[in-house]
Amino acid sequence: MRNLYVRIFVAFWIAMVLALVFTWITTMWLADQRAQREQSRQDQLAREASSVLAEHGVPGLRDWLADETARVLPDRLFVLDRHGNDLLGRRVPEFLRARFGRGSVPGHVPELPPDTRDVRWLTQLVSPNDETYALSLLRLRRGGPFGLINPAETPIVTALATLLVSTIVCFLLARYLSDPIRHLRAATRSIAAGNLGVRVASLMGSRRDELGMLALDFDLMAERLRALLASHRELLRDVSHELRSPLARLQIALGLARRPNANLEQEFDRIEQETARLDELIGEILSLSRLDDPARAQVMEPVNLEELIETQVDNARVESEPRSIHVLIRAMAPLSIQGDRELLYRAVENVLRNAVRFSPDGGMVEVAVERALEQALIRIRDHGPGVPNDLLARIFEPFFSVASARDRESSGYGIGLAITARVAALHGGSVTAKNAEGGGLMVEIALPLK
């Protein structure tokens, strides 16, 4: 049986049948034990009645009968004389009177009335003066449910009802458990066929059990796969576009260099410049792809943020000096974190160089390192044109560029901030950007201290 639905159904049905068989066997055993106890009690009643009659006569037997009658309720105990009358003067059922009375027909056994289950003829009692009495225990019939089922039929009806109910319950339970799995299987096949828009949570109804949670996780996985595939396609398109531009300029420079009166030195300088840009672009693309490699081993070690930031600021001052841009440290908390020094250096460098690149000549770049609860916050602010608010979240996407000031003319490829975002995520942190009051862009890198 390879079908999970059939397996669940059969397993639960067999479990119900085994439980029914065990219950039935136990009931029969208990009934047998009860019958043995009843037989022992009946033998004891017969012995007691014979002993009382022999020792105390009929008056003593009458007193004994009165006491025992209360003890055997709801069953009824009779002692009948040869005329079929009870010693206590109680009304005797006609079938008992017919058995013992003078009016009985030889060979005729009266039928039991519908309100009796069993009549036990315990023994005949003989008094000292040779008078014969009969001790009879009349057991009342205990009917089935609502009086509709004969007691002899009750076990059979119970078994059939149990099997019917268990079959229905097992069928519904098997469907309840297997339907979500069937939906997940169909959705998995759709994803394997390339349909990343399939979702299964809506097919689960309102269930919030483990299978319902699995469906939600499946939808999250499908959405993540769709986003990753779309991102990779967009990345491939952007890489192709970015590589095409410097290659086109190289071809133009080569064409110009082949002219008879070409300035070879100028064209070679142009070719060298485009080759350097192409090399830089390929290097950034490789760096970004390595960050996405799960097999990449990170070298985690204590990193002094004060030392790292001061080194970066010194390098930025050298780069910004020709444009008279001032790089200032506004605050510096003595903090250390566990991280990959090389990656953290690259992440901060990208943001700081980006701030210098987009600051106006004679402008200012401000750097601050602060502690907020269990995080180290690195804030870098420029005084450039800023970014439209609706595009702030997208500047950390690979190859994304903002038209106007932040464009390719400023020699950026839109990969630096994407690398910073990936590095922060690898260290359990985050990076955000916002337009600062008074103009400019502020980028904040949050890294956990533990």
C-alpha positions in Angstrom: 0.0 0.0 0.0 1.8 3.1 -1.2 -1.1 5.4 -0.8 -0.8 7.3 2.5 -4.6 7.8 2.6 -5.2 4.0 2.4 -2.4 3.4 5.0 -4.0 5.8 7.5 -7.5 4.4 6.9 -6.4 0.8 7.3 -4.2 1.5 10.3 -7.0 3.3 12.2 -9.6 0.7 11.2 -7.4 -2.2 12.4 -6.8 -0.4 15.6 -10.5 0.0 16.2 -11.2 -3.7 15.4 -8.4 -4.8 17.7 -9.9 -2.6 20.5 -13.3 -4.1 19.8 -12.0 -7.7 19.9 -10.1 -7.0 23.1 -13.2 -5.4 24.7 -15.4 -8.3 23.6 -13.0 -10.9 25.0 -12.7 -9.0 28.3 -16.5 -8.7 28.5 -17.0 -12.5 27.9 -14.4 -13.2 30.6 -16.0 -10.9 33.0 -19.5 -12.4 32.2 -18.1 -15.9 32.8 -16.6 -14.8 36.2 -20.0 -13.2 37.1 -21.8 -16.5 36.2 -19.5 -18.4 38.4 -20.1 -16.1 41.3 -23.9 -16.3 40.7 -23.8 -20.1 40.6 -21.8 -20.1 43.9 -24.3 -17.7 45.4 -27.2 -19.9 44.3 -25.6 -23.0 45.7 -25.1 -21.2 49.0 -28.8 -20.1 49.0 -29.9 -23.7 48.6 -27.7 -24.9 51.4 -28.8 -22.2 53.7 -32.5 -22.8 52.9 -32.2 -26.6 53.5 -30.3 -26.0 56.8 -32.9 -23.5 58.1 -35.8 -25.7 57.1 -34.2 -28.7 58.8 -33.4 -26.9 62.0 -36.2 -24.4 62.4 -39.0 -25.7 60.2 -41.3 -23.7 58.1 -41.5 -20.6 60.4 -37.7 -20.4 60.4 -37.6 -20.8 56.6 -40.2 -18.0 56.3 -38.1 -15.6 58.4 -35.0 -16.5 56.4 -36.9 -15.9 53.1 -37.9 -12.4 54.3 -34.3 -11.5 55.1 -32.9 -12.9 51.8 -35.5 -11.3 49.6 -34.2 -7.8 50.4 -30.6 -8.9 49.7 -31.3 -10.4 46.2 -33.1 -7.3 44.8 -33.9 -6.5 42.0 -34.1 -10.3 41.4 -37.0 -12.1 43.3 -36.6 -15.1 45.5 -39.6 -17.4 46.1 -40.2 -20.5 48.3 -43.3 -22.2 46.9 -45.4 -25.0 48.6 -46.9 -27.8 46.7 -49.9 -25.7 45.8 -47.7 -23.0 44.2 -48.1 -20.4 46.9 -45.3 -18.3 48.3 -44.5 -18.7 52.0 -44.6 -14.9 52.3 -48.0 -14.6 50.7 -46.7 -12.7 47.7 -48.2 -12.8 44.3 -46.5 -15.5 42.3 -46.2 -15.2 38.5 -48.6 -17.5 36.8 -45.9 -19.5 35.0 -44.3 -20.3 38.4 -47.7 -21.3 39.8 -48.3 -23.5 36.8 -45.0 -25.2 37.3 -45.7 -26.1 41.0 -49.4 -25.8 41.3 -52.0 -28.6 40.9 -53.1 -27.0 37.6 -50.0 -27.8 35.7 -50.3 -29.9 32.6 -47.9 -32.8 32.4 -45.4 -32.3 29.7 -46.2 -28.7 29.2 -43.6 -26.1 30.0 -45.1 -22.6 30.2 -43.3 -19.9 28.3 -41.5 -17.2 30.3 -43.2 -13.8 30.3 -41.4 -11.0 28.4 -40.2 -9.3 31.7 -38.0 -12.2 32.8 -34.6 -13.2 31.7 -33.9 -16.5 33.5 -35.5 -18.8 36.1 -33.2 -20.9 38.2 -34.7 -24.0 39.9 -32.3 -24.2 42.7 -33.4 -27.2 44.6 -36.3 -28.9 46.3 -36.6 -28.5 50.0 -38.1 -31.2 52.3 -39.3 -30.4 55.7 -39.0 -32.7 58.8 -42.6 -33.8 58.3 -41.9 -34.7 54.6 -43.6 -31.7 53.1 -41.9 -30.6 49.8 -41.1 -27.0 48.9 -39.3 -25.4 45.9 -36.7 -22.6 46.1 -36.9 -20.5 42.9 -34.8 -17.4 41.9 -36.5 -15.3 39.3 -34.0 -13.0 37.5 -35.5 -10.0 35.7 -34.8 -9.4 32.1 -32.4 -6.5 31.5 -33.2 -5.2 28.1 -30.9 -3.7 25.5 -30.8 0.0 24.6 -34.3 1.6 24.9 -35.7 -1.9 25.2 -35.4 -2.4 21.4 -32.7 -5.1 21.4 -32.8 -8.5 22.9 -30.0 -9.1 25.5 -28.8 -12.1 23.4 -28.4 -9.8 20.4 -26.8 -6.9 22.2 -23.1 -8.1 21.7 -23.7 -8.6 18.0 -25.4 -5.3 17.5 -22.7 -3.5 19.5 -20.0 -5.1 17.4 -21.7 -4.1 14.1 -22.4 -0.6 15.3 -18.8 -0.2 16.5 -17.4 -1.4 13.1 -19.7 0.9 11.2 -18.9 4.0 13.3 -15.1 3.2 13.3 -15.2 2.8 9.5 -16.8 6.2 9.0 -14.5 7.9 11.6 -11.4 6.3 10.1 -12.5 7.3 6.6 -13.0 11.0 7.6 -9.8 11.1 9.7 -7.8 9.6 6.8 -9.2 12.2 4.4 -8.6 15.0 7.0 -4.9 14.0 7.3 -4.1 13.1 3.7 -5.8 15.9 1.8 -3.3 18.6 2.9 -0.5 16.2 1.9 -2.1 15.7 -1.5 -2.3 19.5 -2.0 1.3 19.9 -1.0 2.4 17.2 -3.4 0.5 18.8 -6.3 2.0 22.2 -5.4 5.5 20.8 -5.2 5.0 19.3 -8.7 3.8 22.7 -10.0 6.9 24.4 -8.6 9.1 21.7 -10.1 7.4 22.5 -13.5 8.3 26.2 -13.1 5.0 27.5 -11.7 6.3 29.5 -8.7 3.0 31.3 -8.2 1.2 28.2 -6.7 0.0 28.5 -3.1 -1.6 26.0 -0.8 -2.5 27.8 2.5 -5.8 28.9 1.0 -6.7 25.3 0.3 -6.3 24.4 4.0 -9.4 26.3 5.2 -9.2 27.5 8.8 -7.0 24.7 10.2 -4.2 25.9 12.4 -2.6 22.5 13.2 0.9 21.3 12.1 -0.3 20.7 8.6 -1.7 24.2 8.4 1.6 25.6 9.6 3.4 23.5 7.1 1.3 24.9 4.3 2.1 28.5 5.5 5.8 27.6 5.5 5.5 26.1 2.1 4.0 29.3 0.7 6.8 31.3 2.3 9.3 29.0 0.7 7.6 29.3 -2.7 7.5 33.1 -2.4 11.2 33.1 -1.4 12.1 31.0 -4.4 10.1 33.2 -6.7 11.8 36.3 -5.3 15.3 34.7 -5.6 14.7 33.5 -9.2 13.4 37.0 -10.1 16.4 38.6 -8.4 18.8 36.3 -10.3 17.2 37.0 -13.6 17.3 40.7 -12.9 20.9 40.3 -11.8 21.9 38.5 -15.0 20.1 41.2 -17.1 21.9 44.0 -15.2 25.3 42.3 -15.4 24.9 41.9 -19.1 23.9 45.5 -19.4 26.8 46.7 -17.3 29.4 44.6 -19.1 28.1 45.7 -22.5 28.8 49.4 -21.8 32.6 49.2 -21.1 33.0 46.6 -23.9 31.3 49.0 -26.3 33.6 51.8 -25.3 36.6 49.5 -25.7 35.5 48.7 -29.3 35.1 52.4 -30.1 38.6 53.1 -28.7 40.0 50.3 -30.8 38.3 51.6 -33.9 39.7 55.1 -33.2 43.2 53.6 -32.6 43.1 52.0 -36.1 42.6 55.3 -37.9 45.6 56.4 -39.9 46.2 59.6 -38.0 45.0 58.4 -34.6 46.5 59.6 -31.3 47.5 56.1 -30.2 48.6 57.3 -26.7 45.2 58.9 -26.0 43.3 55.9 -27.3 45.5 53.5 -25.3 44.8 55.6 -22.2 41.1 55.3 -22.9 41.4 51.5 -23.4 43.3 51.2 -20.2 40.7 53.2 -18.3 37.8 51.1 -19.7 39.7 47.9 -18.9 40.2 49.1 -15.3 36.5 49.9 -15.0 35.6 46.5 -16.4 38.0 44.8 -14.0 36.5 46.7 -11.1 32.9 45.8 -12.1 33.8 42.1 -12.4 35.5 42.1 -9.1 32.4 43.6 -7.4 30.2 41.0 -9.1 32.4 38.2 -7.8 32.4 39.7 -4.3 28.7 39.8 -4.3 28.3 36.2 -5.6 30.7 34.9 -2.9 28.6 36.4 -0.2 25.6 34.3 -1.5 27.7 31.1 -1.4 26.5 29.1 1.7 29.8 27.1 1.6 31.9 30.2 2.2 33.6 30.0 5.5 33.6 33.2 7.6 36.6 34.0 9.8 34.9 35.1 13.0 37.2 37.1 15.4 37.0 40.1 17.7 36.9 43.3 15.7 37.6 46.7 17.3 35.2 49.1 15.6 37.1 52.1 16.8 40.3 51.0 15.0 38.4 49.9 11.9 36.5 53.2 11.5 39.6 55.4 12.1 41.4 53.5 9.4 38.6 53.9 7.0 38.2 57.6 7.8 41.9 58.2 7.2 41.7 56.5 3.8 38.5 58.5 2.9 40.3 61.8 3.8 43.0 61.0 1.3 40.5 60.3 -1.4 38.3 63.4 -0.6 41.2 65.9 -0.2 41.3 66.9 -3.9 37.6 68.0 -3.6 38.1 69.7 -0.2 35.5 67.3 1.4 35.9 67.1 5.2 35.4 63.6 6.8 34.7 64.0 10.5 34.1 61.6 13.4 31.3 62.9 15.4 31.1 60.1 18.1 33.2 57.0 18.8 32.1 54.5 21.3 34.8 51.9 22.2 33.0 48.8 21.0 34.2 45.4 19.8 32.1 42.7 18.0 32.6 39.2 16.7 32.8 39.2 12.9 34.7 38.7 9.7 37.2 41.6 9.7 37.6 41.6 5.9 33.9 41.7 5.2 33.2 44.4 7.8 36.0 46.5 6.4 34.5 46.1 2.9 31.0 47.0 4.1 32.0 50.2 5.9 34.3 51.2 3.0 31.5 50.9 0.5 29.2 53.2 2.4 32.0 55.7 3.3 33.3 55.9 -0.3 29.7 56.3 -1.5 29.2 59.2 0.9 32.3 60.9 -0.4 31.4 60.3 -4.0 28.0 62.0 -3.8 29.1 64.9 -1.5 29.5 68.3 -3.2 32.9 69.8 -3.4 33.8 71.4 -0.1 31.1 69.4 1.6 31.2 67.2 4.7 30.9 63.5 5.6 30.0 62.7 9.2 30.8 59.3 10.9 29.5 58.1 14.3 29.7 54.8 16.2 27.3 54.4 19.1 25.8 51.7 21.3 22.0 51.0 21.4 21.1 48.2 23.7 22.9 45.1 22.4 23.8 46.6 19.1 26.6 48.7 17.6 25.3 51.4 15.3 27.6 52.8 12.6 26.1 56.0 11.1 27.6 57.6 8.0 26.0 60.8 6.6 26.8 62.8 3.5 25.4 66.2 2.5 24.6 65.4 -1.1 21.3 65.4 -3.0 19.8 62.5 -1.0 17.4 59.8 -2.4 13.7 59.9 -3.1 11.9 58.4 -0.1 10.1 55.7 -2.3 13.5 54.5 -3.5 15.4 54.3 -0.1 14.8 50.6 0.3 15.9 49.7 -3.2 19.4 51.3 -3.1 20.6 48.1 -1.4 19.6 46.0 -4.5 22.4 45.0 -6.9 22.9 47.4 -9.9 20.1 49.7 -8.7 20.8 53.4 -9.4 18.9 56.5 -8.7 18.5 58.8 -11.7 19.8 62.4 -11.4 22.8 62.8 -9.2 23.4 59.2 -8.2 24.2 57.7 -11.7 26.9 56.0 -13.5 28.7 59.4 -14.2 29.8 59.2 -10.6 31.6 55.9 -11.4 29.3 53.8 -9.3 27.8 50.4 -10.4 25.2 50.0 -7.7 26.9 47.0 -6.1 28.7 48.5 -3.1 25.6 49.1 -1.0 24.3 45.6 -1.9 27.5 44.1 -0.6 27.1 46.1 2.6 23.6 44.8 3.1 24.7 41.2 2.6 27.6 41.5 5.0 25.3 43.0 7.7 22.8 40.2 7.2 25.6 37.5 7.5 26.5 39.0 10.9 22.9 39.0 12.1 22.5 42.8 11.6 20.9 45.1 9.2 21.4 48.3 7.2 19.0 51.1 6.6 19.0 54.5 4.8 17.1 57.7 5.3 17.2 61.3 4.2 18.8 63.4 6.9 17.3 66.6 8.1 19.0 69.5 6.3 19.8 67.4 3.3 22.0 64.4 2.5 21.7 60.7 3.0 22.3 58.8 6.3 23.1 55.1 6.2 23.0 53.2 9.5 24.7 49.8 9.9 23.4 47.8 13.0 25.5 44.9 14.2 24.9 42.7 17.2 27.5 43.0 20.0 27.1 39.3 21.1 
